[in-house]
Amino acid sequence: MNIDNVKDLSFPKSNYEQWRSAAETALRGKTIDKLKTPTYEGITLNPLYTDDNVSLTDTESPGEFPYTRGIYTNGYHDEPWAVCQPVGGADCREANGKMKSALLRGQNAIVFPADLLLNGELTELLDGLPLDQLPLYIDTRGLQKDLLPQLGKLTSSLTGVLAEDPVAEWCMDGQIPGKPELFFESWFHTLREIDRHAPQVKSILIKSVTYHNGGASAIQELAYALATAALYIEEGQKNGFTVEGLADKLIFSFAVDSDYFMNIAKLRAARRLWAQFAEAYHADGDHFKMVIHAVTSERSETLYDEHVNILRTANQAFASAIGGIQYLEVHPFNHASSKENQAADRIARNIHLILKEETHITEVVDPAGGSWYVEQLTDEIAVKAWEKFFDIHTSGGILPLLQEGKIQDEIRDVFEKRNHDLASRKVSIIGTNVYPNPADLGSDRSAVKEITNYYTLMDPQSISAIKPKRLAEPFEELRKRSAAHRKLSGEAPQIGLLTFGELKNYKPRADFMKALAAAGGIEVVEGPVLEAIDFIKKSSVHTLCLCGSDEDYQVQIVKDIKKALPQVQLYLAGKQKEEVEAKFIGAGIQEVIHSKTNAVEILTEWHKQLGVKA
């Protein structure tokens, strides 16, 4: 062979069965089912996807119905996403000045929180801002009607969003109008007036963020969003709107967490499902190009080690951009505590700029298109979400199910599964349940106050509220209790580690126990097990864990310690065979602690033993 023959060579074509055989050989006889991953959506992720995982998007181009690959033919070349960072202030004048500054630093949308309008005028808030060049975005949270007198004073070429989602607000508030039809009659009258003053503004918000931050899965989010949209279309038609006219006024807001590919597929599936409404209502598909506002997830934020939130939000923003959005809001890294921080605000805004200018993802239309994994996941999400939406629709719609509490129960079930996986550390939150930073006492931070809506409902009926919850809260509560104990007593709660054998033998399990203790704000003192009695007396710790290799562990040592000091609580680090564990339990071990132990439960138990008040 010589170099001239190289052009005639080709790589041998492999197939799935060859890979499967090689993988199972590497797994030493176990099947590849071991590599499959279950999700909260009820979708099982495969370890490998191939061209057998075909999708209808194989014959679909960006900008074409059903818009799975985006609503614009040329993606962000046609329409860059709006940097949708809210700007607050003590009053409208201060917020206005801050917005003008933000527009000089990369912001390309005019975004304010609704609470500024409680004690100020919309015209004052927007004074001198380029409303004829940039879109507005305000989630009015029940204030739309109050803004009507001021809309006529603004330019008729106003674009963007001045919208609200009554159902989402009712869910967070825990009450619903006794006669929803009367509420909708009034609301749609307001929307008609908004359309008269600002015909290019979107005024109906579908805020599935509420369900996401309550703990919902991607399937649930999409189904509840579609069910809400269906309700508004039906009520709008009763009040004189056309289906196409209503669709033109809708914008969907989705939260995006750190499940990267799931969220990309969720956004792609959402567009496809919304386009299916056009077929269901025999409407023109051009009116069902879903406009998406994406926001980074509140439920994944942490109070402790808060700079890790920068990594989380960057990942979530990246997934949002890949998924194809029109508005993107990135929460500052201190969003969970909501303390004003210019650096945090600047970093959040700069995440947009880095994604736009340095990753070059804006140069490619639908970057995820053609990925066998993403295409298959998009298909599966779309099918499951449509089935769930249809179940809601045939059960009478979203309002009756909220009144019955069924939707709240479904969301609660998923959130409890997430909490269980975090407690057992099957799922990790860096800086919280794994790799906590003991030096971060979080003394200057507290959770953000709850945001309320501004509806005044006639004859309100109570429903179970869907409140935003963060997954890190159980661990954070433990660390707050430890910090309070430290402040009162002058020292942190402590447990002891009794080590067996050489450093190389006990270090892995000792490090594991130190990290576990730190997740509950507990410090660790360490001593050799051969000097256990003296160590316990000198250190005054009465909750201790034995750390070593399986070969070094000795049941007799446990018996000796319990005989000399029966009041101490002893634990053993590392999963043991059932018969071995039984011997240690019989000798006086309280519990064997391993990677699947419920961390919240064991840390709570230690707090009680150490006198930490709940």
Sequence and secondary structure as in RCSB ss.txt:
>XXXX:A:sequence
MNIDNVKDLSFPKSNYEQWRSAAETALRGKTIDKLKTPTYEGITLNPLYTDDNVSLTDTESPGEFPYTRGIYTNG
YHDEPWAVCQPVGGADCREANGKMKSALLRGQNAIVFPADLLLNGELTELLDGLPLDQLPLYIDTRGLQKDLLPQ
LGKLTSSLTGVLAEDPVAEWCMDGQIPGKPELFFESWFHTLREIDRHAPQVKSILIKSVTYHNGGASAIQELAYA
LATAALYIEEGQKNGFTVEGLADKLIFSFAVDSDYFMNIAKLRAARRLWAQFAEAYHADGDHFKMVIHAVTSERS
ETLYDEHVNILRTANQAFASAIGGIQYLEVHPFNHASSKENQAADRIARNIHLILKEETHITEVVDPAGGSWYVE
QLTDEIAVKAWEKFFDIHTSGGILPLLQEGKIQDEIRDVFEKRNHDLASRKVSIIGTNVYPNPADLGSDRSAVKE
ITNYYTLMDPQSISAIKPKRLAEPFEELRKRSAAHRKLSGEAPQIGLLTFGELKNYKPRADFMKALAAAGGIEVV
EGPVLEAIDFIKKSSVHTLCLCGSDEDYQVQIVKDIKKALPQVQLYLAGKQKEEVEAKFIGAGIQEVIHSKTNAV
EILTEWHKQLGVKA
>XXXX:A:secstr
  GGGGGG       HHHHHHHHHHHTTT  GGGG EE TTS EE S   TTS  GGGG  TTSTT TT SSTTG
GGTS  EE      SSHHHHHHHHHHHHTTT  SEE  GGGGSSS HHHHTTT  TTTS EEEE TT HHHHHHH
HTTS TT  EEEEE HHHHHHHHTEEESSHHHHHHHHHHHHHHHHHH TTEEEEEEETHHHHHHT  HHHHHHHH
HHHHHHHHHHHHHTT  HHHHHHHEEEEEEE S HHHHHHHHHHHHHHHHHHHHHTT  GGGG   EEEEE STT
  STTTTHHHHHHHHHHHHHHHH  SEEE   TTTTTT   HHHHHHHHHHHHHHHHTS GGGSSSTTTT HHHH
HHHHHHHHHHHHHHHHHHHTT HHHHHHHTHHHHHHHHHHHHHHHHHHTTSS  BTTTBS  TT   TT      
       SSEEE        TTHHHHHHHHHHHHHHHHHSS  EEEEEE S HHHHHHHHHHHHHHHHTTT EEE
EEEGGGHHHHHHHH   EEEEES TTT  HHHHHHHHHH TT EEEEES   HHHHHHHHHHTEEEEE TTS HH
HHHHHHHHHTT   
